[in-house]
Amino acid sequence: MEGMRAAVVGTGFIGRVHARSARLAGAQLVGVAGSSPASGQRAAAELRAPRAFASGDEAVEADDVDVVHICTPNHLHEPLALKALAAGKHVVCEKPVALDGPGAQRLADAAASAGRVVAVPFVYRFHPTAREARARVASGDLGRLRLLHGSYQQDWLLSPDDVNWRVDAALGGPSRAFADIGSHWCDLVEFVSGARIVRLLAHTAVAVPERAAVAAVGAGAVTFGGSSGASERQAVDTEDVALVVFETDTGAVGSVVISQISAGRKNRLWFELDGAEASVVFDQEEPERLWIGGRDRSQIVDRDAVAMAPDAARLVTLPPGHAQGYHDCFDLFVADAYTAMTALTSAGDGPGDVPGVVPEGLPLIADGVRAARITDAVLASAREKRWIEVPR
């Protein structure tokens, strides 16, 4: 990992998280690019980056950059990632990696042709307790899974005065709540359960039909930043809520509620997997423990490397009682991504030609394509009011 030279494009909340994790993974932060030259210069000073790129295009094509972290509004993900791959860079691209499934597949094809890694930050996979849940499913402790259900709820867009570039479909894409956070829920539940959603029925709702205009506050409006106070309004055409029921390739059925308007819920990604022998519950807001349910007795399993499966234990960075959280997940994700990138760069070949260089559970471009296809199916089902098949 030492020697990786990184550029971060997009300097809002998530761009700063990427910059931190890149440095902790041993990379040199070469520079950053903001939404304008001025914002890039401000961010470079705050992040102590030696360079402020004039644009994202300049950053992805810089000769002294090995990996580009793309943290921009969604409509720029695919074009910037394609340019980075064409320039021989590895990529860490925020989700959605493209505005639809075909765009995501174009990016996957480009990554395969370039022989470069595109990693996608489905970072909740890196909670040790989530990995422990996965290990218990794989070992058969829960028995055959019958029901997968849960929710991902936030409240940061509760008010008509709450606004962010994600509300504007031209910047965020045709799906907001589901593409932004529903994709995380589906990725994590498929990863933990081993099941794949093959058919779904969805309903979406715009609960706040008019909001403060993005143009009035600027595309750089702070994520999770609260009400804007802007008086100019705009109509909203991306969903605040998505309700989805689904069937899986293993015979299990499921449901999920996705919301960005649930008062008091800050970032509650919650799931329960119900098997023939036992159930397991994971809550991202309380990630230090799992609930294991049994007919005769239930138990709480704490995060403790000594008692966890090997793949979970390797992600434990602190002793029990010293809470691990979101930053730790992101740090572990970036470190694993750089491990894969460094190995491929050294070998000079594509991922399929270099066995053993992708750490267990690292989310890659195929996972980004998967998320885009599920999102497309949710939108199609809500629009057409019928069950939709999800491509494998």
N, C-alpha and C positions, 0 to 999 in steps of 0.2 A: 504493500500500500504506500510505503514511503516513496516519494518522487512523483506522485500523481499531481498534475497541475490543473486546477479547477477554475472555472468561471461560472458565476451565478447570474442568470438573466431573470430579472424580476426581484424586487427588493422589499416587498411587503412582508407580512407576518411569516409566510412559509418560506420565502427566499432567505430570510435571516436564520430560520431553523436549518435550512440546507447549508448555509455558510458555516454555522457552528459545527455541524456534524462532519462536514468535509475536513475542517481543520483537526477535529478530534481523531479522524481516521488517518491523519498523517499527511493530508494533501496541503499543497501550497495554494492559497487563494490568490490567483493571479489578478483577478479583477471582477467587477460587477457591472451590470447594465440595468438601468432603471427605465421607467416609462418615458423619460426625457433625459437629455444630457445633464440637466440641472439636478434631477432627482438621483441620477446615477452618481454624480459627484458628492451629493449629500450622504448617500448610502456608503460610498467608498470611505469617506471620512469616519462615519460612525462605526463601520465594520473593520476599519484599519486595513482596507484593501489597497494595494499599491496603485491600482489603475481603475479609472471609471471609463468603461467603454461608451462610445457615443450612441450605440444602438445594440440591440440583440444580434443583428446580422454581423456586426463587427466582432462581437464576442465569440460567436460560434465559428467564425472563420479565422480566428487568431492563431498564428503559428505556434505560440507557446502555451497552448491549452490542450490538455489530453481528454478532459471530460467536461461536458457542459450540463449544468443543472438548470432545467427550464421550469420557471416558477411564475410565468406570465399569466394573463387572462387566457382562457381556454382556446380562443380562436387562433392564437399564435403557436400553440403547442406543436401541431403537425408541421407547419412550414419551417419553424425554427429547428425542430428535430431532424427533418429531412436535410436541411442545409448542414447541420452539424455532422450527420452521418456522411454526407457527400464530401465533407472536409476531413474525414477520417477520425472524427471524435467519437468517444463513448458518450452516452447520454443518460442522465437521470431526468425523467420527464414526469411532471405532475399529471395526475389524472383529472379529467379524461384525456387520454393521450391524443385524441382527435374528437371532432364533433359528432362522428358517427362511426359505425362499424367498418364501412369501406375505407374511410380515412385511416383508421387504426390498422387495418390490414396493409395499406400502402406503407405505413411506417414499419410494420413487421417485415415486409418484403425488403425494404431498404436496409434494415438492420442485418438481415440474413446475407444480402449481397455484399454489404460492407464488411461483414465479419466483425461487427462491433456489438457491444452490450447496450441494450436499452433497458434500464431498470425503472420500475414503477413503484412509487412509495405507498404500497399497501402495508403500512408500517405496523398495524395492529397485530399482524402475524408474529411480531417480535416481542410481544408480552410472553414471558415464560409460562404463565398460567394458560394462555391460549395454546401454546405448544403442548403443555401437559394434557389439556383436554383432547387435543389431536391424538396424542399417544394412547390415551385410554380408549378412544374410539377404535383406533387401529388394532389395539391388542384384544378387542372383543369384550372389554369390561362392561360396556353398555348393552351388549347384545345387538341385534339387528335394529338399526335406527328406523323409527316409525314416523316421527314428527319433528320438524325443524321450525322454530318460530322465534320471533323477537321483534326488536325495534331499533331504530337509530333516530334519536330526537334531540333537537337543539331549539333555542329560543331567540337567537340573535337577529332573526327577521320577523319578530312578533308584531312590531308596530308598523303602521303605514309610513312612518318617518324613517324606518330602518332601510338602508339602501347600500348596495355594493355593486360592482361591475357584474357580478354573477346574475343579477336580476335582469340585465339587458341580454336578450337572446343573441344579439349580434356579437357580443363579447363572450358570453358564457355558453352559448349553444342552446339547442331546443329543449334540453332538460336541465333543470337546476337542482332541486333537492335530491332527486334520485341519482343523477350523474355525479353530484358532489359527495353525498354521504351514503346513499343507497348502494353505490358501487362498493364501498368499503364493507358494508354488512354482507353483501353477497359473496365478495371475495373471501372474507374471513370464514363465513359459514361453510362455503364449499371447501376451503382449505382444511378446516378442522374436521369436517364430517366425511370428506372423501366423496360426497355425492355431488352431482351436477344437475342444475336446474335445466329441465328439458322442455317444459311447457308452463305457461303462466297466464294469469288473468289479472289485469291491473286496472285501477281507477286512480286518476290524479285530480287534484283540486287546486285552484287558485283561490286561497282564502282571503288574500289581501289584493283586491283587483286593481288598486292604484297606489303607487308609492312615490316617494321623493324621486325626482329625476336624477339618473346617473350623471347626466351632463351638468347638473347644478352643483354636484359635489365633486365631480371628477372621477375618472376611472381608478384613481389611486385611493378611493375611500377605504378606510381601514376595515379589514375583516374582523368581525366580532366587536366593532368599535362603538356600537350603540347608535342612537338616533342622530340623524344628520341636522335636523332643524331647517332643511331647505324647503322653501315654499312652492317651488315649481314641481309639478307632478307629471307622472307618465303612467300609462296603462301597463299592466303586468301580464305577460303571456307565458311565463314559465311557472311550473308547479311549486306550491308551498308544501304540498302533502302528496304522498303516493302510498296506496294500499295495494299489496300484491299477494296473491295466493299462487302456489306453484306445486308442480310435481317434479320428482327427480328420477334419475336413471337407476337408482337403487330401490325404487318403490316407495320411498318416504314421501310424505307430503309436507307442505309448510306454508307459512305466511309471515309477512313483515310489514310493519308500519314505519314509514319514513316521514319525518316532519322537521321543518325549520321554524315552526311557530308554536312550540309546546312550552308554555311559560314555566320557568324554573329548571328546565332540562338544558344543560349547557353542552354536554357532548356525550350523551348516554347511548353508547352502542352496547346492546344487551342481546344475548341469545340463549335459548335453551334447546338442547338436543335430547329428545326422549327416545330411549331404546327399550327393547323388550326386557332388559334386566335392570337398567338404571338410567338416570338422567344426569346431565351436567349443565350448569349455568355459568356464564361468563359475563361480567359487567365491566366495561372499559373504564368507568369512573371509579371502580373499586377493584383494580386489577391484581391486587396482592393475594387474592384467594379465589378458589372455585367452590361452588356448591355441588356436591354429588348427592343425588337423591336416590333412595332405595325404598322398596315397599315396607321393609321392616325397620330401617333406620336410615338417616341421612347424615352427612358429615361435611365439614368445611376442610378443604385442603389448602394450606398456606404455601406461598412461594418459598421453597427451601430446596436448594440444589441437591442436598443429601438424599431427599426422598423423591426427586423428580426423575422422569425419563431423561436419557442422555441429551436428546435434542432440545429439551426444555432447560436442562441444567446448564448447558453451554451459554445460554442467554442470561443467566443470573450474574449480575455484576456487583451486587451488594448483599451483605448478610441479611438474613430474615429480620424483619422489623425496621429495616431502613428502606423506605418505599422507593420502588422503581416506577417510572411513569413514561409519559409520551416522549420526552427528550431522549430517554434511554432507548426506546424503541427505534427512534429515528437514527440515533448514533449506531446502533447495531445493524440496521438496514444499510446505511451508507458504507459501513466497514465491510459488510459482506459483498455489496456491489463493487467496491474497489478491489476486493480480493479476486472476484471474477474478471474484472477489467484488466488487472495487472497480469493475471495468468494468460489471458487471451492475447494481450499485447506482446508478452514475452514469447508466446508460441507462434504468433503471426498467423493464426488461423481462426476460423469461425467456431462458435460454441459447439457445434456438432462434431468437430474434429478434435476437441481437446477434452477428454473425459475427466470428470472429477473436479472441474474448476468452479462449478456453480454451487455455492453453499446451500445446504438443505433449506428449502422454504423461501429462497430469494425470489421475489416477484419480478418477472421479466415482461417483455413486450407481449408475449402470448397471453399473459394475465390481463394486460391492458386491452388487448383485442377482445378477450372474453367479457370484460366489463362493458365495453362499448356495445357488444352484441346483445347483452342482457338489457342494457338501457334502451337500445333500439326496439327490442321486443316489448318493453314496458310502455313506451310511447305508442307503438302500433296498437297494442291491446287497448290502451285507454282511449285512443282515437276511434278504433273500429268496434269497440265494445264486444270483444270476443277473445277466446283463448288463442295464444300465439305460440308456435314452436320456436324454441331457441336453438340456433345452429350449434352443433357440437364443436 
